[in-house]
Amino acid sequence: MKIENLKIFLTVAQTGNMHKTAEIFFTSYQNISFIIKNMEKELRKWRLLNGMLYATPLIIILSFRKYK
C-alpha cells in the first residue's frame, strides 16, 4: 500500500467527498474511486491471510463522518 493512497483515503474520510478529494490531489473522481477499490481488495487479501476482522475503507469513511 502506497503512502499517497493512504493520504487520499484520509482526505476522503475528512472531506466526505471523493470529488473534493480529486480536486485537492489534481486527479479525477474515477482515479480516486479506483484507489479506494484497490485498497479494499488489498485489505480483503490481508484479512484472508491473517484471519483478522475487516472493514472496507468505505465503511471506515462513513463511520468517521458519522462521529465527526
C-alpha positions as CSV (number, residue, x, y, z in Angstrom):
1,M,0.0,0.0,0.0
2,K,1.4,3.4,-1.0
3,I,1.6,6.4,1.3
4,E,0.0,8.5,-1.3
5,N,-3.0,6.2,-1.3
6,L,-3.3,6.4,2.4
7,K,-3.2,10.3,2.2
8,I,-6.0,10.1,-0.4
9,F,-8.0,7.7,1.9
10,L,-7.7,10.1,4.8
11,T,-8.6,13.1,2.7
12,V,-11.8,11.3,1.5
13,A,-12.6,10.5,5.2
14,Q,-12.1,14.1,6.2
15,T,-13.9,15.8,3.3
16,G,-16.5,13.0,2.9
17,N,-16.4,13.7,-0.8
18,M,-14.5,11.9,-3.5
19,H,-15.0,14.8,-5.9
20,K,-13.4,17.3,-3.5
21,T,-10.5,14.9,-2.9
22,A,-10.0,14.6,-6.6
23,E,-9.7,18.4,-6.8
24,I,-7.3,18.5,-3.9
25,F,-5.0,15.9,-5.5
26,F,-5.4,17.3,-9.0
27,T,-6.8,14.0,-10.4
28,S,-10.1,12.6,-11.5
29,Y,-13.0,11.2,-9.4
30,Q,-12.6,7.9,-11.3
31,N,-8.9,7.6,-10.1
32,I,-9.9,8.3,-6.5
33,S,-12.6,5.6,-6.8
34,F,-10.1,3.2,-8.3
35,I,-7.6,3.8,-5.5
36,I,-10.3,3.1,-2.8
37,K,-11.5,0.0,-4.5
38,N,-7.9,-1.3,-4.8
39,M,-7.4,-0.6,-1.1
40,E,-10.5,-2.7,-0.3
41,K,-9.2,-5.6,-2.4
42,E,-5.8,-5.4,-0.7
43,L,-7.3,-5.4,2.7
44,R,-9.5,-8.4,1.8
45,K,-6.4,-10.4,0.9
46,W,-4.7,-9.3,4.1
47,R,-7.7,-10.4,6.1
48,L,-7.8,-13.8,4.4
49,L,-4.1,-14.3,5.1
50,N,-4.2,-13.2,8.8
51,G,-7.8,-14.2,9.8
52,M,-8.4,-10.7,11.2
53,L,-11.6,-8.7,11.3
54,Y,-12.1,-6.5,8.3
55,A,-13.9,-3.3,7.4
56,T,-13.8,-1.8,4.0
57,P,-12.3,1.7,3.6
58,L,-15.8,2.9,2.6
59,I,-17.3,1.7,5.8
60,I,-14.5,3.4,7.8
61,I,-15.1,6.7,5.9
62,L,-18.8,6.6,6.6
63,S,-18.2,5.8,10.3
64,F,-15.7,8.6,10.6
65,R,-18.2,11.1,9.1
66,K,-21.0,9.9,11.4
67,Y,-19.0,10.8,14.6
68,K,-17.2,13.9,13.3
